[in-house]
Amino acid sequence: MDDCVPNPSASAPNPRRFPRYPADIRVSVEVFRRGGSASMWGRSTELGEDGIGATLTGEVEPGEVVSMELSLPVASVPMRLRALARYRDGLRHGFEFLALNEEQRELLHRVCGMLENEL
């Protein structure tokens, strides 16, 4: 019996449409659930044009839709958007942005370009 477990991400192509970049951005999240809502905050670990990875003060289950506020470095006010929780590992979460408008897309594109240049 082989104790070595293959790493599926090592051989699988990257399923993301856009690359992710290391980023430390303040994140506020509100999730609406039966019986009320839960608010939490945290810091991002990575950012892409279509999503964000973040460590939060609470748990959001995969499949839950949240309202999110991001304090982006090039914006004078936080960006508000909706996102779908794709995964959770403890307090680490991955979110996919939903229904971005053109202004939000352009802002994320600019921020990711800045982050790419910092690598």
C-alpha positions as CSV (number, residue, x, y, z in Angstrom):
1,M,0.0,0.0,0.0
2,D,1.4,3.4,-1.0
3,D,1.2,6.1,1.7
4,C,1.9,8.8,-0.9
5,V,-1.3,10.7,-1.9
6,P,-1.0,12.4,-5.3
7,N,-1.5,16.2,-5.4
8,P,-4.3,16.8,-7.9
9,S,-3.4,20.4,-8.3
10,A,0.1,19.5,-9.4
11,S,-1.0,17.9,-12.6
12,A,-4.3,19.6,-13.2
13,P,-4.5,22.8,-15.2
14,N,-5.3,26.0,-13.3
15,P,-9.1,26.3,-13.4
16,R,-9.1,30.1,-12.8
17,R,-9.7,32.5,-15.6
18,F,-7.4,35.1,-14.1
19,P,-4.2,34.7,-12.0
20,R,-4.1,35.5,-8.3
21,Y,-1.6,37.8,-6.7
22,P,-0.4,38.1,-3.1
23,A,-2.4,40.9,-1.5
24,D,-3.0,42.2,2.0
25,I,-6.3,44.0,1.8
26,R,-8.9,44.6,4.6
27,V,-12.1,42.7,3.9
28,S,-15.5,43.0,5.5
29,V,-18.1,40.3,4.9
30,E,-21.8,40.0,5.7
31,V,-23.6,36.7,5.1
32,F,-27.4,36.4,5.4
33,R,-28.7,33.2,6.9
34,R,-31.9,31.8,8.3
35,G,-32.5,33.5,11.6
36,G,-30.3,36.6,10.8
37,S,-27.1,37.7,9.4
38,A,-23.4,37.4,10.4
39,S,-20.8,40.0,10.0
40,M,-17.1,39.4,10.0
41,W,-13.9,40.9,8.8
42,G,-10.4,39.8,7.8
43,R,-7.4,40.2,5.6
44,S,-6.9,39.0,2.0
45,T,-4.1,36.6,1.2
46,E,-4.5,36.9,-2.6
47,L,-6.5,38.8,-5.2
48,G,-7.5,38.2,-8.8
49,E,-9.8,39.9,-11.2
50,D,-12.5,37.3,-10.5
51,G,-12.0,36.5,-6.8
52,I,-10.2,36.8,-3.5
53,G,-8.7,34.5,-0.9
54,A,-9.1,35.8,2.7
55,T,-8.8,34.8,6.3
56,L,-11.9,35.9,8.2
57,T,-12.9,36.2,11.9
58,G,-15.7,33.7,11.3
59,E,-16.8,30.9,8.9
60,V,-18.7,31.1,5.6
61,E,-19.7,27.8,4.1
62,P,-19.0,27.0,0.5
63,G,-22.1,28.0,-1.6
64,E,-23.1,30.9,0.6
65,V,-23.4,34.3,-1.1
66,V,-22.0,37.2,0.8
67,S,-21.9,41.0,0.6
68,M,-18.3,42.1,0.7
69,E,-16.4,45.3,1.1
70,L,-12.8,45.6,-0.1
71,S,-10.5,48.5,0.9
72,L,-8.5,48.6,-2.4
73,P,-5.3,50.6,-2.4
74,V,-6.2,52.8,-5.4
75,A,-9.8,53.5,-4.3
76,S,-10.9,56.4,-2.0
77,V,-13.9,54.4,-0.8
78,P,-14.2,50.6,-0.2
79,M,-15.6,48.6,-3.1
80,R,-18.9,46.8,-2.3
81,L,-19.8,43.6,-4.2
82,R,-21.3,40.2,-3.9
83,A,-19.3,37.0,-3.9
84,L,-19.8,33.3,-3.7
85,A,-17.8,31.3,-1.2
86,R,-16.0,28.6,-3.2
87,Y,-14.1,26.9,-0.4
88,R,-13.3,27.0,3.3
89,D,-10.4,25.6,5.2
90,G,-10.8,26.6,8.8
91,L,-11.0,30.4,8.7
92,R,-9.4,30.6,5.2
93,H,-11.9,31.2,2.4
94,G,-12.0,31.5,-1.3
95,F,-14.6,33.8,-2.9
96,E,-15.6,34.3,-6.5
97,F,-16.9,37.7,-7.4
98,L,-20.5,37.9,-8.8
99,A,-22.1,40.3,-11.2
100,L,-19.3,42.9,-11.3
101,N,-20.1,46.2,-13.1
102,E,-17.7,47.7,-15.6
103,E,-16.2,50.2,-13.1
104,Q,-15.5,47.3,-10.6
105,R,-13.9,45.2,-13.3
106,E,-11.7,48.1,-14.4
107,L,-10.7,48.8,-10.8
108,L,-9.8,45.2,-10.1
109,H,-7.9,45.0,-13.4
110,R,-5.8,48.1,-12.3
111,V,-5.1,46.7,-8.8
112,C,-4.1,43.3,-10.2
113,G,-1.8,45.0,-12.7
114,M,-0.1,46.9,-9.8
115,L,0.2,43.7,-7.7
116,E,1.7,41.9,-10.7
117,N,4.4,44.6,-11.1
118,E,5.3,44.2,-7.4
119,L,6.3,40.5,-7.9
